[in-house]
Amino acid sequence: MAEKDQTNPLAPAVGPAKSDEESASLRSKEELRHKRNIKCFVYILAFAVFQTIIILVFALTVLKIKTPSVRMTSVTVENLSFSNNASFTMKLIGEVAVKNKNFGHFKFDNSTVTVSYQGTTVGQALVPKARAKARKTTRMNVTMEVNSEQLSGNSNLRNDIDSGTLILDSYAKLSGKVHLMKVMKKRKTAEMNCTITLNFGSKSIQGWNCD
């Protein structure tokens, strides 16, 4: 009998299929890595923008040194006396407030509050050196002896006394330094200009206004 041809079946060709699967897997990994890189870049960029905003806000608020303000917040009169021959004497007691808007303290030197009538000084008081804390207001009481000794020959004074009211000007200039974070120091000058209206009839302060 003739022998039957014995042939072994060919193994299935799996090479190309595996290659396609590996390529797809690599592409998927690369896409995933690319997405992660993009996310990482976005996070870094967002953090950098956030840091820049924080630095700008810090520079525009904390590091920006402003000029403190000084105002007379109250004023009273004591021992007022006057005569029709154009003379007066009195004691003015005022509260001076130094408002410091900075994030560092304002240390100022000795100064003087002057009271004048039509440009002539009629009284003054010492403002002692002090320190206004950061973002705080420092208040001080000053007592000014005021009289008309320097106003002899002033023709307007008699008319003002006869009218019952007298307008006085008050001025102060505080010079000092703003100390910020114990590193930065910047000299600043605060000025006060106030107008005080005195009523002779009631022997009291009718009003005052500060610029």
C-alpha positions as CSV (number, residue, x, y, z in Angstrom):
1,M,0.0,0.0,0.0
2,A,1.2,3.4,-0.8
3,E,2.1,5.4,2.2
4,K,0.0,8.4,2.9
5,D,1.8,11.7,2.7
6,Q,2.1,13.0,6.2
7,T,2.2,16.7,6.3
8,N,2.3,18.9,9.4
9,P,-0.1,21.8,9.4
10,L,1.5,25.2,9.3
11,A,1.5,27.2,12.5
12,P,-0.6,30.3,12.3
13,A,1.3,33.4,11.4
14,V,1.1,35.5,14.6
15,G,4.1,37.7,14.1
16,P,2.4,40.6,12.3
17,A,-0.6,40.6,14.8
18,K,1.7,40.9,17.7
19,S,3.6,43.7,16.0
20,D,0.4,45.6,15.5
21,E,-0.6,45.2,19.1
22,E,2.8,46.3,20.4
23,S,2.7,49.4,18.1
24,A,-0.8,50.3,19.4
25,S,0.3,49.8,23.0
26,L,3.3,52.0,22.4
27,R,1.2,54.7,20.7
28,S,-1.2,54.6,23.7
29,K,1.6,54.9,26.2
30,E,3.1,57.8,24.2
31,E,-0.2,59.6,24.0
32,L,-0.7,59.1,27.8
33,R,2.8,60.4,28.5
34,H,2.1,63.4,26.2
35,K,-1.1,64.2,28.0
36,R,0.6,63.9,31.3
37,N,3.4,66.3,30.1
38,I,0.8,68.8,29.0
39,K,-1.0,68.6,32.3
40,C,2.3,69.0,34.1
41,F,3.1,72.0,32.0
42,V,-0.3,73.6,32.6
43,Y,0.1,73.1,36.3
44,I,3.5,74.7,36.3
45,L,2.3,77.6,34.2
46,A,-0.7,78.1,36.5
47,F,1.5,78.1,39.5
48,A,3.9,80.6,38.0
49,V,1.0,82.9,37.1
50,F,-0.3,82.6,40.6
51,Q,3.1,83.4,42.1
52,T,3.4,86.4,39.8
53,I,0.0,87.7,40.9
54,I,1.0,87.2,44.6
55,I,4.2,89.1,44.1
56,L,2.5,91.9,42.3
57,V,-0.2,92.2,45.0
58,F,2.5,92.2,47.7
59,A,4.6,94.8,45.9
60,L,1.6,97.1,45.3
61,T,0.2,96.8,48.8
62,V,2.7,95.8,51.4
63,L,5.8,97.3,49.8
64,K,4.2,100.5,48.6
65,I,5.0,103.2,51.2
66,K,2.4,105.8,51.7
67,T,2.6,109.2,53.4
68,P,1.0,109.1,56.8
69,S,-1.8,111.7,57.5
70,V,-2.1,114.0,60.5
71,R,-5.3,115.7,61.6
72,M,-6.7,117.6,64.5
73,T,-9.7,115.4,65.6
74,S,-10.9,117.6,68.4
75,V,-10.3,121.0,69.9
76,T,-11.7,122.9,72.9
77,V,-11.0,126.3,74.4
78,E,-10.4,127.3,78.0
79,N,-9.8,130.6,79.9
80,L,-11.0,132.7,77.0
81,S,-10.9,136.4,77.6
82,F,-11.1,139.3,75.1
83,S,-11.7,143.0,75.0
84,N,-13.0,145.6,72.6
85,N,-9.5,147.1,72.2
86,A,-8.6,144.2,69.9
87,S,-7.0,141.8,72.3
88,F,-7.6,138.2,73.4
89,T,-6.0,135.4,75.3
90,M,-7.0,131.7,75.6
91,K,-5.9,128.1,75.9
92,L,-6.6,125.7,73.1
93,I,-6.5,122.0,73.8
94,G,-6.5,119.8,70.8
95,E,-6.2,116.1,69.9
96,V,-3.8,115.4,67.1
97,A,-4.1,112.0,65.3
98,V,-1.4,110.5,63.2
99,K,-2.8,107.8,60.9
100,N,-0.3,105.4,59.5
101,K,-1.6,103.3,56.5
102,N,1.7,101.4,56.0
103,F,2.6,97.9,57.0
104,G,5.6,99.3,58.9
105,H,5.7,101.8,61.7
106,F,6.2,105.5,61.2
107,K,8.7,107.1,63.6
108,F,8.6,110.9,63.6
109,D,10.7,113.6,65.3
110,N,9.8,116.4,67.6
111,S,7.6,118.9,65.9
112,T,5.4,122.0,66.6
113,V,1.8,122.9,66.1
114,T,1.4,126.5,65.4
115,V,-1.8,128.7,65.6
116,S,-1.9,131.8,63.5
117,Y,-4.2,134.7,62.7
118,Q,-4.0,136.0,59.1
119,G,-0.5,134.7,58.8
120,T,0.8,135.9,62.2
121,T,1.7,133.2,64.8
122,V,-0.4,133.7,68.0
123,G,0.4,130.4,69.7
124,Q,2.2,127.1,69.5
125,A,2.7,123.8,71.2
126,L,5.3,120.9,71.1
127,V,4.4,117.6,69.5
128,P,6.9,115.1,71.0
129,K,8.6,112.5,68.9
130,A,6.7,109.2,68.8
131,R,5.9,106.2,66.7
132,A,2.7,105.3,64.9
133,K,2.4,101.6,64.7
134,A,1.7,99.8,61.4
135,R,-1.9,100.3,60.2
136,K,-2.7,102.2,63.4
137,T,-3.5,105.7,64.5
138,T,-1.6,107.4,67.3
139,R,-3.4,110.2,69.2
140,M,-1.7,112.9,71.2
141,N,-3.1,115.9,73.2
142,V,-1.5,119.3,72.7
143,T,-2.1,122.5,74.7
144,M,-1.5,125.8,73.0
145,E,-1.4,129.2,74.8
146,V,-2.9,131.7,72.4
147,N,-2.9,135.5,72.7
148,S,-2.9,138.6,70.5
149,E,0.4,140.1,71.6
150,Q,1.8,139.9,68.1
151,L,-1.3,141.4,66.5
152,S,-0.9,145.1,67.6
153,G,-1.8,147.3,64.7
154,N,-3.9,144.6,62.9
155,S,-7.0,146.6,61.8
156,N,-9.0,143.4,61.1
157,L,-8.8,142.0,64.6
158,R,-11.2,144.5,66.1
159,N,-13.8,143.9,63.4
160,D,-13.6,140.1,64.0
161,I,-14.0,140.5,67.7
162,D,-17.0,142.8,67.2
163,S,-18.5,140.3,64.8
164,G,-18.4,137.6,67.5
165,T,-16.3,135.1,65.6
166,L,-12.6,134.7,65.1
167,I,-10.9,132.3,62.5
168,L,-7.6,130.8,63.4
169,D,-5.3,128.6,61.3
170,S,-3.4,125.6,62.7
171,Y,-0.4,124.0,61.0
172,A,1.9,121.1,61.9
173,K,4.6,119.2,59.9
174,L,5.7,115.8,61.1
175,S,8.9,114.5,59.5
176,G,10.1,110.9,60.0
177,K,10.8,107.5,58.5
178,V,8.6,104.6,57.7
179,H,10.3,101.4,58.7
180,L,9.2,98.4,56.6
181,M,10.1,94.8,57.5
182,K,13.2,96.1,59.4
183,V,14.9,96.4,56.0
184,M,13.4,99.3,54.1
185,K,13.4,102.8,55.4
186,K,11.9,105.8,53.6
187,R,11.5,109.4,54.8
188,K,8.0,110.8,54.8
189,T,6.5,114.1,55.8
190,A,3.0,114.5,57.0
191,E,1.4,117.9,57.1
192,M,-1.7,119.3,58.8
193,N,-3.7,122.4,57.8
194,C,-6.7,123.2,59.9
195,T,-9.1,126.1,60.3
196,I,-10.6,126.8,63.7
197,T,-13.6,129.1,64.2
198,L,-14.0,130.6,67.6
199,N,-17.2,132.0,69.0
200,F,-16.8,134.8,71.5
201,G,-20.4,134.9,72.5
202,S,-20.5,131.3,73.7
203,K,-16.7,131.2,74.5
204,S,-16.5,127.9,72.6
205,I,-15.2,126.4,69.4
206,Q,-17.9,126.9,66.7
207,G,-16.2,124.4,64.4
208,W,-13.0,123.3,62.8
209,N,-11.9,121.8,59.5
210,C,-8.7,120.0,58.3
211,D,-7.5,119.6,54.8
